[in-house]
Amino acid sequence: MMCDTGLAAVGTDKGLILVWNLQTGEVVHRLGGSHAAAAAAKQNARKSAVTKSGSTAGVASGHVVRVSDLSFSSDGASLFSVSEDRTIAQWNMTTGALTQYVCTIAHMYSAGVWY
């Protein structure tokens, strides 16, 4: 997936999204994937240690299984991703931060298969 701001993105079967600057050829963001899930688990552990209610607030880390679709916003400021883990994510292309994360309960249709 490419956008007019000179970025290109590709998703992997492990949930990782790589974003390249097409002018320099450099990877500018590594989003989600199993490395992000491990970092979020550490952050969850820290948060749960300080949470007064004793509940663990989930920290979204992005996708952990195959990324099935990617789309840049019309202004190139955001990248939207969909994964076979039934999640949809919005990523900030300036910072690489995960700005929205939605876990769907409905089945998804991709490449001719219902999940």
Summary of the structure (lengths in Angstrom):
residues: 115
radius of gyration: 15.2
end to end distance: 22.9
largest distance: 49.1
contacts: 342
relative contact order: 0.20
helix: 16%
strand: 40%
